[in-house]
């Protein structure tokens, strides 16, 4: 059995509104996560989408700390640092698959989530990222509803990209020169040797 948390967040500010480039200074407006259980064949047996606005972020820790793996897109260098003021530092020690990091290692350069989603899934992001900050600034009921929906849609897309790569071991996108590309990816879990195997390898 595997417990997975696929997550994304939106911030309260743009980088040009802060001094420096630390995501921790941006403030988190909303965090969305798809929390699920997979069986030994990596078939989902249970899953739910959950979202937390800034005042509720501490409640997300219980899901993170029980995860076999957390999955995001540019999450190691953006989402996790942005959460630093809100959650324990142990978040950085949880097994973590950053899809963008993996794609960059294979492709040699960054690729946007939307570029991968369009070519791999035939789908697209729900809204303009800049609108997420505008929704938080307004903070009326309708704006917060739109903000939550946008973040949850990004989680859904991240989940579907992850599942596609896990099953098919490839992703598609158009590169910087608008050329269609297909790359091989490996999102599988690391093989953990048991104690008997480790002892045998010593002889």
Backbone bond lengths (Angstrom), bond angles and torsions (degrees), N, CA, C in turn:
res aa  C-N    CA-C-N  psi(-1)  N-CA   C-N-CA  omega(-1)  CA-C   N-CA-C  phi
1 X - - - 1.469 - - 1.527 109.67 -
2 X 1.309 116.03 138.33 1.462 121.38 179.51 1.527 108.69 -126.46
3 X 1.332 115.34 136.83 1.462 121.11 174.65 1.533 107.68 -106.58
4 X 1.317 117.24 121.01 1.459 120.98 -178.68 1.526 111.69 -119.92
5 X 1.318 115.27 145.00 1.460 122.28 173.13 1.523 107.31 -124.27
6 X 1.322 116.38 114.54 1.466 122.44 176.48 1.520 105.71 -103.66
7 X 1.332 117.41 123.34 1.466 118.37 -167.67 1.527 113.70 -139.66
8 X 1.329 113.64 161.90 1.463 122.40 175.15 1.518 106.99 -157.05
9 X 1.321 116.25 159.50 1.469 119.41 177.91 1.521 110.12 -142.89
10 X 1.313 114.51 164.33 1.473 122.00 173.24 1.519 108.29 -120.72
11 X 1.327 115.61 150.38 1.460 120.56 -177.55 1.525 111.87 -106.76
12 X 1.332 115.03 166.19 1.458 121.44 -178.26 1.523 112.69 -87.28
13 X 1.340 116.54 -18.99 1.458 120.84 -175.14 1.519 110.99 -136.32
14 X 1.346 114.59 163.20 1.460 121.64 169.80 1.527 108.21 -89.67
15 X 1.330 116.34 162.50 1.461 119.67 178.29 1.526 112.32 -62.26
16 X 1.341 117.48 -32.37 1.470 118.80 -178.63 1.533 112.77 -74.18
17 X 1.331 116.52 -1.50 1.461 120.88 176.77 1.524 112.14 -96.69
18 X 1.339 116.99 -4.57 1.460 120.15 -179.43 1.526 110.29 -122.03
19 X 1.320 115.72 164.25 1.458 121.47 174.31 1.519 108.28 -90.23
20 X 1.316 116.79 124.10 1.461 120.02 -178.77 1.514 111.86 91.81
21 X 1.341 115.77 -165.58 1.466 120.53 -174.39 1.528 112.93 -134.20
22 X 1.329 116.06 28.07 1.460 120.17 -179.73 1.528 109.63 -87.39
23 X 1.352 118.78 117.34 1.465 120.76 178.86 1.530 113.42 -56.90
24 X 1.336 117.27 -22.36 1.464 120.64 -179.98 1.521 111.82 -63.50
25 X 1.337 117.14 -20.94 1.463 121.30 -178.94 1.524 113.11 -89.41
26 X 1.323 117.42 -1.52 1.465 120.94 -176.84 1.522 112.96 -83.95
27 X 1.327 117.32 -24.00 1.463 120.94 -175.36 1.522 110.58 75.69
28 X 1.314 117.26 135.20 1.466 121.89 178.74 1.526 108.96 -97.71
29 X 1.322 116.37 129.58 1.461 120.36 177.11 1.522 111.12 -91.25
30 X 1.350 116.16 -44.09 1.457 120.36 -179.64 1.528 109.42 -150.01
31 X 1.312 115.59 144.28 1.461 123.63 174.49 1.517 107.26 -123.46
32 X 1.333 116.29 126.98 1.463 120.60 177.00 1.520 108.89 -118.27
33 X 1.322 116.01 144.95 1.465 119.78 179.11 1.523 110.36 -145.89
34 X 1.326 114.31 142.93 1.452 120.29 171.10 1.521 106.03 -102.43
35 X 1.307 115.96 114.88 1.467 122.55 -176.18 1.515 107.79 -104.25
36 X 1.335 116.26 125.31 1.465 117.48 -175.84 1.520 112.91 -146.00
37 X 1.330 113.80 162.78 1.454 122.68 175.31 1.524 108.16 -115.12
38 X 1.349 116.15 133.04 1.457 122.02 175.67 1.528 108.61 -114.37
39 X 1.331 116.18 145.41 1.458 118.43 175.33 1.529 109.91 -83.02
40 X 1.315 117.82 -174.92 1.466 121.19 -175.08 1.528 112.91 -65.94
41 X 1.347 116.64 -15.38 1.466 121.38 177.02 1.523 111.61 -99.27
42 X 1.329 115.88 11.63 1.460 123.34 179.63 1.528 112.21 63.82
43 X 1.316 115.78 32.61 1.458 121.96 173.64 1.524 107.75 -97.38
44 X 1.323 116.32 129.20 1.459 120.40 -178.51 1.526 110.24 -68.81
45 X 1.318 115.92 127.81 1.460 120.80 178.90 1.527 112.11 -108.24
46 X 1.325 116.28 -20.06 1.460 120.47 179.58 1.520 108.96 -159.57
47 X 1.331 118.04 140.47 1.457 120.13 178.47 1.517 112.10 -161.89
48 X 1.324 115.62 149.07 1.464 120.54 177.26 1.516 110.72 -151.60
49 X 1.333 115.70 147.92 1.462 122.65 176.31 1.525 108.37 -94.04
50 X 1.339 116.01 131.94 1.459 121.80 -179.00 1.524 108.49 -133.55
51 X 1.317 117.16 141.02 1.460 120.75 177.68 1.516 111.10 -129.77
52 X 1.342 115.31 149.25 1.456 122.40 -179.36 1.525 109.32 -133.80
53 X 1.316 116.52 124.91 1.465 119.62 171.37 1.525 108.40 -80.76
54 X 1.328 117.36 172.36 1.459 121.33 -170.32 1.532 113.34 -50.28
55 X 1.308 117.43 -45.49 1.470 120.28 -176.33 1.530 112.66 -68.47
56 X 1.340 117.15 -12.74 1.464 121.13 -176.35 1.528 112.78 -107.62
57 X 1.327 117.95 0.82 1.461 121.56 -170.56 1.531 113.93 -57.94
58 X 1.313 117.81 -33.69 1.471 120.15 179.99 1.526 111.63 -58.46
59 X 1.334 116.34 -27.50 1.467 120.45 -178.88 1.528 112.83 -70.59
60 X 1.325 116.86 -14.94 1.460 119.94 -178.52 1.530 112.18 -77.75
61 X 1.334 117.15 -19.66 1.453 120.81 -174.51 1.525 112.47 -59.92
62 X 1.313 117.40 -37.11 1.451 120.90 -179.53 1.517 112.60 -59.15
63 X 1.331 117.16 -33.59 1.463 121.11 178.19 1.522 110.99 -76.62
64 X 1.316 116.41 -42.28 1.466 119.94 179.50 1.535 111.69 -61.81
65 X 1.316 116.23 -47.82 1.469 119.40 -171.96 1.520 113.15 -68.23
66 X 1.333 117.67 -20.28 1.464 120.69 179.89 1.532 112.62 -96.42
67 X 1.331 117.16 5.56 1.458 120.70 -175.63 1.528 112.56 -81.98
68 X 1.326 115.79 139.12 1.466 120.80 170.88 1.526 109.23 -72.12
69 X 1.323 115.06 -31.16 1.463 121.62 179.79 1.524 108.71 -157.47
70 X 1.327 116.67 142.85 1.453 121.11 170.48 1.527 107.33 -110.79
71 X 1.336 115.77 146.14 1.464 121.10 -174.10 1.525 109.12 -132.12
72 X 1.321 116.29 134.10 1.451 120.69 177.14 1.515 111.03 -152.49
73 X 1.335 115.48 -174.15 1.465 121.84 178.71 1.524 107.44 -127.23
74 X 1.321 116.64 113.03 1.470 123.37 -170.68 1.518 109.99 62.25
75 X 1.306 115.77 28.75 1.461 121.77 -172.92 1.525 113.90 -79.00
76 X 1.331 117.80 -30.28 1.464 119.49 179.43 1.519 112.21 -69.33
77 X 1.322 116.29 -34.77 1.459 120.23 -174.45 1.522 113.64 -102.41
78 X 1.331 117.39 -6.26 1.464 119.59 179.40 1.527 112.38 -129.32
79 X 1.322 117.78 -62.55 1.467 120.72 -172.81 1.528 112.77 -63.84
80 X 1.336 116.43 -49.27 1.471 118.99 -178.76 1.529 111.54 -63.73
81 X 1.357 120.22 -45.31 1.471 119.22 175.12 1.536 112.52 -60.95
82 X 1.338 117.59 -35.58 1.467 120.34 179.24 1.527 111.50 -65.19
83 X 1.337 116.46 -29.53 1.465 121.29 -179.28 1.526 113.28 -83.34
84 X 1.322 116.54 -6.93 1.464 120.94 -174.69 1.537 113.77 -53.06
85 X 1.337 120.03 -40.96 1.471 119.41 -179.98 1.529 113.70 -71.01
86 X 1.319 117.23 -12.57 1.463 120.45 -171.81 1.533 114.77 -109.13
87 X 1.340 116.90 -27.04 1.462 120.30 -171.87 1.526 111.43 -127.00
88 X 1.334 118.07 160.50 1.462 121.22 179.52 1.527 112.11 -59.88
89 X 1.327 115.99 151.79 1.458 121.30 179.32 1.524 112.06 -64.00
90 X 1.332 117.02 -17.94 1.467 121.22 178.82 1.529 112.33 -59.51
91 X 1.327 116.20 -17.02 1.464 120.07 177.93 1.531 110.86 -56.43
92 X 1.327 117.07 -33.38 1.465 121.30 -178.24 1.529 112.56 -73.03
93 X 1.337 116.95 -12.42 1.470 120.73 -176.18 1.529 113.08 -97.45
94 X 1.329 116.69 -5.91 1.459 121.04 -179.18 1.528 109.53 -77.30
95 X 1.330 117.37 141.70 1.468 121.29 176.83 1.524 109.29 -53.52
96 X 1.333 116.31 128.12 1.460 120.56 -166.40 1.525 110.14 -139.51
97 X 1.325 117.22 123.84 1.458 122.13 173.03 1.523 108.34 -107.31
98 X 1.327 116.41 113.71 1.462 122.47 175.70 1.531 106.54 -99.80
99 X 1.323 117.03 110.19 1.465 121.17 -175.36 1.525 111.22 -60.70
100 X 1.333 117.83 -41.77 1.465 120.10 179.80 1.525 110.80 -62.70
101 X 1.312 117.44 -42.28 1.459 120.90 178.91 1.523 110.29 -59.15
102 X 1.327 116.04 -43.50 1.464 120.90 -179.67 1.532 110.44 -65.03
103 X 1.332 116.87 -45.22 1.470 121.25 179.79 1.528 110.45 -62.12
104 X 1.321 116.37 -41.47 1.468 120.25 -179.49 1.530 111.48 -64.30
105 X 1.324 116.60 -38.04 1.468 120.11 178.57 1.526 111.03 -63.23
106 X 1.334 116.17 -38.57 1.466 120.60 -178.36 1.526 111.62 -80.90
107 X 1.326 116.27 -41.99 1.461 122.02 -172.67 1.531 114.00 -87.88
108 X 1.324 115.77 -24.22 1.460 119.54 -179.07 1.509 114.20 89.66
109 X 1.326 117.91 -5.30 1.460 121.18 176.34 1.523 110.24 -157.45
110 X 1.316 115.88 165.49 1.455 121.58 -178.01 1.532 111.05 -70.78
111 X 1.328 115.84 151.77 1.459 123.52 175.05 1.518 106.89 -137.47
112 X 1.311 117.87 137.11 1.465 120.30 -177.84 1.530 110.75 -73.21
113 X 1.321 114.66 154.26 1.464 119.97 176.15 1.522 110.11 -59.10
114 X 1.335 116.43 -42.03 1.459 119.90 -177.30 1.525 111.57 -63.10
115 X 1.346 117.16 -37.70 1.468 120.75 179.41 1.525 110.75 -63.64
116 X 1.317 116.41 -40.25 1.467 120.65 179.45 1.526 110.32 -70.74
117 X 1.322 116.03 -43.54 1.463 121.42 -179.15 1.529 110.92 -60.20
118 X 1.335 116.89 -43.62 1.470 120.69 -177.54 1.519 111.88 -61.42
119 X 1.334 117.03 -47.86 1.457 120.44 -173.96 1.526 113.24 -84.14
120 X 1.325 117.19 -30.61 1.465 120.22 -177.68 1.524 112.05 -85.78
121 X 1.328 116.20 -41.03 1.465 120.38 -174.13 1.525 113.90 -110.42
122 X 1.343 117.15 -15.61 1.460 119.57 -173.42 1.514 111.66 68.88
123 X 1.337 116.06 31.14 1.462 122.53 -176.80 1.528 108.69 -122.52
124 X 1.318 117.78 -173.85 1.464 120.70 179.66 1.526 109.97 -157.80
125 X 1.340 115.42 162.68 1.461 120.47 178.03 1.529 110.02 -66.11
126 X 1.319 115.73 153.07 1.463 121.17 -173.03 1.522 113.82 -77.60
127 X 1.350 117.10 -22.10 1.463 119.30 -171.85 1.522 108.82 -160.58
128 X 1.332 115.28 172.22 1.459 121.57 174.71 1.524 108.30 -79.04
129 X 1.349 118.68 131.00 1.473 120.31 -179.31 1.523 113.69 -55.18
130 X 1.328 117.52 -32.47 1.468 120.51 -179.70 1.526 111.73 -63.38
131 X 1.326 116.08 -29.07 1.462 119.59 -179.51 1.524 111.87 -67.31
132 X 1.338 116.64 -27.54 1.466 119.94 -179.22 1.527 110.73 -60.06
133 X 1.321 116.59 -39.80 1.468 120.58 178.98 1.526 110.14 -70.58
134 X 1.326 116.76 -38.99 1.466 120.87 177.69 1.523 110.91 -62.80
135 X 1.319 116.93 -39.28 1.464 120.45 178.85 1.533 110.42 -62.91
136 X 1.338 116.39 -40.70 1.464 119.87 -179.98 1.528 110.99 -67.26
137 X 1.311 116.83 -37.72 1.467 120.35 -179.81 1.520 111.05 -65.40
138 X 1.318 117.38 -35.54 1.471 120.89 178.04 1.534 110.41 -74.56
139 X 1.309 115.37 -48.41 1.463 123.73 175.12 1.527 115.42 56.94
140 X 1.304 118.67 23.21 1.462 120.39 171.64 1.528 107.84 -82.45
141 X 1.292 117.12 170.40 1.460 121.38 -173.90 1.522 112.61 -56.65
142 X 1.322 116.95 -44.69 1.457 120.92 -177.86 1.531 111.33 -67.15
143 X 1.340 116.49 -40.11 1.465 120.58 -179.93 1.524 111.23 -66.37
144 X 1.320 117.13 -41.61 1.464 120.29 178.63 1.533 111.28 -66.30
145 X 1.310 116.15 -33.10 1.461 120.90 176.38 1.531 110.25 -64.52
146 X 1.345 115.57 -43.19 1.465 120.52 178.74 1.530 111.10 -66.39
147 X 1.324 116.25 -39.49 1.463 121.44 179.22 1.533 110.20 -61.97
148 X 1.304 116.20 -47.91 1.471 121.56 179.67 1.524 110.50 -61.61
149 X 1.316 117.58 -43.79 1.464 121.39 179.84 1.518 110.52 -62.27
150 X 1.328 117.34 -44.03 1.463 120.80 -179.33 1.525 111.32 -61.15
151 X 1.325 116.87 -45.57 1.458 120.66 -178.80 1.531 110.76 -66.49
152 X 1.306 117.02 -41.29 1.465 120.26 179.27 1.521 111.71 -66.37
153 X 1.336 116.89 -33.80 1.463 120.02 176.40 1.524 111.25 -66.48
154 X 1.331 117.27 -37.92 1.463 120.03 176.45 1.530 110.61 -64.45
155 X 1.319 116.57 -36.59 1.467 119.92 176.20 1.523 109.72 -65.80
156 X 1.318 116.55 -43.83 1.479 119.84 178.56 1.533 110.71 -57.85
157 X 1.329 116.71 -45.52 1.462 120.59 -179.38 1.526 111.16 -65.36
158 X 1.331 116.16 -41.17 1.472 120.18 177.63 1.519 110.04 -61.55
159 X 1.326 116.30 -43.22 1.469 121.51 178.13 1.530 110.81 -60.10
160 X 1.323 117.11 -45.36 1.460 119.72 -176.61 1.527 111.47 -69.38
161 X 1.338 117.04 -35.38 1.464 120.64 175.43 1.532 109.91 -65.68
162 X 1.313 116.16 -44.64 1.468 121.33 178.26 1.524 110.86 -60.05
163 X 1.331 116.83 -48.07 1.458 120.88 -179.24 1.530 111.29 -63.08
164 X 1.332 116.25 -39.00 1.470 120.48 179.37 1.532 109.88 -64.03
165 X 1.330 115.95 -46.32 1.456 120.06 179.71 1.517 112.55 -66.25
166 X 1.335 116.23 -37.26 1.461 121.12 179.25 1.534 110.43 -63.30
167 X 1.326 116.20 -39.59 1.464 121.42 -177.26 1.523 113.17 -83.17
168 X 1.337 116.38 -44.73 1.467 120.66 -171.42 1.524 114.66 -101.29
169 X 1.339 116.18 -11.55 1.467 122.46 178.49 1.526 113.26 57.63
170 X 1.322 116.44 33.89 1.461 121.16 175.64 1.522 109.83 -158.74
171 X 1.312 115.84 157.09 1.459 122.87 174.62 1.524 108.05 -137.63
172 X 1.315 115.98 154.53 1.460 121.08 179.26 1.532 109.91 -121.62
173 X 1.320 115.78 150.65 1.464 121.70 174.97 1.519 108.64 -167.13
174 X 1.336 116.27 167.92 1.462 121.37 171.21 1.517 107.32 -101.75
175 X 1.331 116.17 131.88 1.452 119.92 -174.20 1.527 112.46 -81.87
176 X 1.314 115.89 -171.28 1.474 122.97 -177.22 1.531 112.01 -55.42
177 X 1.316 117.04 -30.21 1.465 122.22 -178.82 1.522 112.13 -97.76
178 X 1.329 116.57 14.77 1.463 124.02 178.21 1.526 112.66 65.00
179 X 1.324 114.98 27.33 1.462 120.68 177.10 1.524 109.32 -95.61
180 X 1.323 116.66 132.08 1.469 120.80 179.49 1.519 109.86 -66.09
181 X 1.319 115.70 131.22 1.455 121.37 -179.06 1.523 109.42 -128.68
182 X 1.328 115.52 152.07 1.459 122.17 171.38 1.514 107.28 -134.47
183 X 1.319 117.04 127.75 1.457 120.74 -179.10 1.526 109.99 -122.79
184 X 1.309 115.21 152.32 1.454 120.82 175.22 1.520 109.24 -85.45
185 X 1.325 116.54 138.28 1.458 121.76 177.83 1.520 109.19 -131.85
186 X 1.308 115.30 155.72 1.462 120.67 178.12 1.524 108.58 -132.49
187 X 1.316 115.67 99.09 1.460 121.83 -179.50 1.528 111.68 -98.86
188 X 1.317 117.47 10.77 1.456 120.52 -176.48 1.523 111.49 -66.88
189 X 1.307 115.78 158.26 1.460 121.41 177.66 1.523 109.68 -73.43
190 X 1.330 117.95 144.25 1.477 120.13 175.92 1.521 110.14 -60.15
191 X 1.324 116.00 142.75 1.464 121.12 176.43 1.522 108.23 -78.69
192 X 1.320 116.66 124.14 1.463 121.78 -179.61 1.521 108.81 -104.20
193 X 1.314 116.37 118.13 1.456 120.52 178.77 1.527 110.12 -72.55
194 X 1.307 115.76 141.04 1.463 117.54 175.39 1.525 109.45 -82.80
195 X 1.306 116.33 171.55 1.461 121.47 -173.70 1.533 112.09 -61.16
196 X 1.342 117.42 -37.51 1.458 121.42 -179.89 1.528 111.23 -63.93
197 X 1.338 116.46 -42.46 1.449 121.31 178.90 1.514 111.01 -64.42
198 X 1.340 116.18 -40.51 1.461 120.47 -179.37 1.522 110.65 -64.74
199 X 1.352 116.05 -40.28 1.460 119.66 179.82 1.519 110.67 -67.39
200 X 1.345 116.76 -41.28 1.450 120.91 -179.66 1.522 112.01 -62.38
201 X 1.341 115.83 -33.53 1.454 119.77 -177.79 1.530 112.07 -69.94
202 X 1.335 116.90 -13.05 1.454 120.57 -178.94 1.528 111.68 -83.26
203 X 1.341 117.17 -12.37 1.469 120.27 -174.94 1.536 111.36 -116.53
